[in-house]
Amino acid sequence: MRATVLKLRIAALWGCAALASAGAARAQALPPVPPVRFDARLLPSSAVLGATAALGLAPLLLAGHFRHATCAPCDPAHLPAIDRGTVGAVRTGWGTLGTLAEIAEVGGAGLLLARQAHGDGVGVREDLTVFAQAIGTATLVDDWIKVLVARPRPARYLASAAGTASTATSLSFPSGHTTGAVAAAFAYWSIQSRRGKAGARGVPIVALISASALVGVLRVVARDHFPTDVLAGAVLGAFFGWEVPQHYPVQH
């Protein structure tokens, strides 16, 4: 009886080994799956990117035709409870640090994409085009929401606030710095996911998302934005940062 059981086990192991060998041979016989190549030709990708930038800059270039935060001072009673503690004079040093952090985070994500292409110049151009389009789209939506909502910045709620500030300095919702930083982090993640490399890029993905969160925190500490401005910017950045690379056309 024991001999029969042993023979059956040996036969089963032999069969499993044979199936595994056959599967491996078949896998080797199949042609390799080509990497995803984004269709980032000069036209129309550059035209779309240029139009995105132009539409995003319109609220700044045509500031006189859009709404401003004109209250001086604004009434903090209408603010959500989470935002009231942010009312106060702008902390210029912290604001500068937040801007530098955003520049470093966005630039770092772009450099990572270029470095990880391993000398593939065409791949670098494709990735950076998609990367820029994701950030540009998120920024465009952010800028127009600012105009539509016309929410004053924290310093406009001070008793000392007076006069009419510009569109760029008076509108608070959402946080543009946060939108851009989070969009960069999620665009990097989404591009790696589309190329099937996200699993191997876990450390830089976490680092970039953490850096973008730091940008949002610094915007609140600087009193340039309310916490809800930062949260809205993070949602916008994450959505467009992820979705644009996922739906960007690929070469066939």
Phi, psi and omega in degrees: 000314180297322180296321179296315179298319180296319179297319179297318179296318179297319179296319180296315179298319179297318179296318179297318179296321179295317179296318180296318179296319179296319179296319179296318180296320180294321180296322179291330181286334181288145178292147179296146179283121182291148179292155178293131176241119180289142179275077185253049177293161183306317173240131010263003189300318181292325179293319179295317180295319178295318178295322178298316180296318181296316179293325179290329181275348184305316180299335179273317182289329180245041187303326183294344182262001183243169184289145175242163172273097189264351181293140183208096356274162176278160183269114181288352181297336181274357181280148171297154183303324183294338185264342189295329180288351181270347180300130180162175180291146180295136174263098190301318182299314178294325178296318177297319179297320178296320178295316178296323179296320179295315180300316180295319183291314180294314178297321179296320178296318178296319178295323177298317178299317181292318183292322185279359175280349175054050174084000179278094184299320179295319178297321177298313180299318179298310183297316182290329176295313179295319178302311180294323180295322179295313180294318180298319179295316178298319180292321177302310181297319178302313183297322182283328174296321176306313182294318183290320182278321179053049179273131180291153176284164184306322183293340181286351180267000179282151178297335182277353181292136180206156178081182181248119178276168179285168178301319184294324186260352185252339185266135193245331191249122357272180178280115181293321178300315181294317179303311181295318182293314180292322178300321179296315181297314183285331176294317176301313180299314184293321178297316178296323178295317181296329179272358179078023184241009184298323181298326180276352182248028185300318183295308179296328179296312179297319180297318181291319178295320178296319179295322179292326176295323177297321178302314179298318179298317180295327178294325177285316179300322180286351184062029172276335182214156174277160177304322180291332174297316182292318179298317179295319178297322179295320179295314179300311182298317181295319183294304184286328177299323179278315190287322183300310177296329181292333183249004180292139181299146177243159179280144178243000000 
